[in-house]
């Protein structure tokens, strides 16, 4: 091999080694930036799985260092507040008066009077459903879920309600215990939902945990945390 060829090969090896080193350093720097970004944010944990990961991420965008919890939640547009300052709904999920939204900051319970707490780096906020009765705080919460789904036809009626569960209650009994849904005289069909009367070309589809009910479906017995969905569809 000629001397010039040997020099060229040696130059290529040295160049490749130097480029590899630069690439490795850049990779380390990039990893550090990502790690720093992740560790500096406010984290939200939610125990009851009502909210999508997207909803949680949207909330986290507004809950920043130096902002109060109340201001962050309000600015998100996802949380609404009652007149007394307590949380009324989160992402179109409302609770029966028997329940309240429980908040924790770094595993310590927060009352509605503590929502003006200013957030700090790496704070973690927990959201859960709790009994409104202090005597029942330690008990397992038993509830049913009523989900109204107006779809594209009537999106304004879409909302989810958390209702107290009664032992051995049927779908019919659950609906009769609310003023949200009105049944027909024979109590076998839905007449109105939040005051809305379906049009002739529409129908109310009733599902329990995603499965549509048949003719006698209103007799079905529910168990705690079952979800009854009433969806407006084209007939």
N, C-alpha and C positions, 0 to 999 in steps of 0.2 A: 504494500500500500504506500502511496506517495505521502511525503511529509505534510503537504498542504491538505490532503484528505483527512489525515489524523487530527490536524489542528481544527478543521471544520467540525468534525464529530465531537471533539472535546468541547468546543464552543457551544454546540447544541445541547450537550448534556448539562453544562453549567447553567445555561439559560433556562432550561426546563426546570432545574432544581430551584432557581431563584423565583420563577413564576409560581411554582408549587407553594413555596413558602409564603409569598404575598397572598395567594388565594386562601391559604389556611388562616392567615391573620385576619383577612377580611371576614371569613366565615365566623371566626370567634367573636369579632366585633358585632356582627349582625345578630348573632345569638344573644349576646349580652343586651342589646337594645330591646329585642323582643321580650326577653325575660324581665327586664326592668319595666316595660310597659304593662305587662300582665300583673306584676306584683304590686304596682302602685295604685290600682283601681279599687273601687268599692265593689264588694261581692254581695249578691243577693242569693239566699237559699230559700226554697219554698217547699214545705212539707207535704202539701196535699195534691200536688201535680195538676192544678187547674190551669196553669199558665204555660204557654208555649215558650221554648227557649228564646224565641224572638222577642216576646213580651218582656222577659227577664232582662235581656240585653238592652232593650230600649229604656227600661227603668234605670239600669246601671249607667247609661249615658248621662242622665240628669242628676244622679246622686254622686256628687263630686266633693273633693276636699274643699273645706271652707264654706260649703252650702249647708243649710239646715235640712233635716230630713223632710220636714213639711214642705219647704220651698221646692226641693228637688222633685218630690212626688207630684206637687201641683203642676209644675212646669212640664212634666212628662205628658200630661193630658190623658194619662192612663188611669189615674187615681182621682176619685171625687171624694169630697168631704161633707159630712153632715154639719148642721148649724152649731152643734156643740163642740166641733173641732175634731171629732173622731172620724175614722175612715168609713165612708159609706160604701163605695164599690171599688174594685180593682179589675180593670180590663173587662168591664161589663159583667162582673160577677158580684151579686149583692147577697147579703146574709139576712136571714130571718132575725127578728129582734131577740130570739133565743141565743144568738151567737154574736161574737165580735171578732174583728180582725186582730190577731195577736202579733205584736212586733217585738223583736229582740235586737239588741245592738251588742255584738260580741258576746252572745249567750246570756245577756242580762235583759230581763223584761223591760219594755218601754210602755208607759201609760200615754194617753193622748196629750197629757201636759208636758211630756218629754220630747215631743216631736220637733221642737225648736232646737234640739241638740245639734251642734255643728259637727259635720263629719270630718274625720281625720283619715290619713293615709292607711290603707289596708283594713279599714273597718268592714265588718260583715253584718249584714242585716238579714234577719230571719222573719219569714211571713208564715202565719198559720191561722187556722180557724179554732177559736176557743169558745167555751161556754160563757154567756153573759152573766151567769150566776157564779160568784166567787166560790161557793160551796162545791161546785161541780168541776172546778178547774183541773183537779187531778184525775178526773174520770175520762175514759175513752169517749170521744165525741161521736154521737150517732146521728147521722143526717142522711137525707135524700137529696138528690140533685134534680132540679127541674130546668131543662134547657129549652128555651124558645128560639126557634130558628126560622126567620122570615126569608132566608135565602136572598135571591135577587128580586123576588116579587115584592117583599115588604121588609127590607133590611132594618127598618126602624123598630120593629118589634123584637129583634134578636136580643136576648139577654139570658143570663143564667142566675138561678135563685137557689140558695142553700136553705133547705127546710128541715125542721125537726123530724126525725124518723120515729114512727109509732110501731110497736111490735105487731107483726103480721098484717101490716096495712097493705091494701091492694093499690093498684094504679088508680082506680076510681076514687078510693078514699083519699089518696094523696091529693088528687086534683080538687076534690070537693072541699078540702081543708084550706084551699087558697082562694083569694079573690082575684087571682090573675087569669084563671081559666073558668069559663062558664060552660056547663054541660047541658045537653038537651033534656027535656022533661023526663025521658026514660033513662037518662044517665048513661047512655050507651054511645053517644057521639059528642064531639066537641062543637059547641055553638060559637063561642067567641074566645079570642086570646087577646088579653089587654085591650078589650073593647073592639077588636077588629073582627069583622064578619067576612068570611071567605066569599069570593065570587064564584059563580056557577062553574067557571072553568078551572077552579082551584080545589085543593083538598088538603086536609090535615093528616099528615102521616105521623103515627105515634110509634116510637121505638123505645126499647129498654136495653141499655148497654149496647146500642148499635143495631139491634135486631127488631125489625118491624113487627108489630103485634097483629094478630089475626082478628077474626070477628068477635071473639069473646076475650080479647086480650086485656080489657080493663079489669078482669077478675084476677089477673096475675098478682101473686104476692111478691112484695119487694123485700129486699134485705138491705141492711145499712150500706150507704154510699152507692146504691144503684142510681143510674142516671136515666131519667125519663125525658126523652126529647120529643118535642112537638114541632114538626117541620112543615112549612107551607110549600106545597108543590103544585105543579100543573096536573089537573085531573087526566 
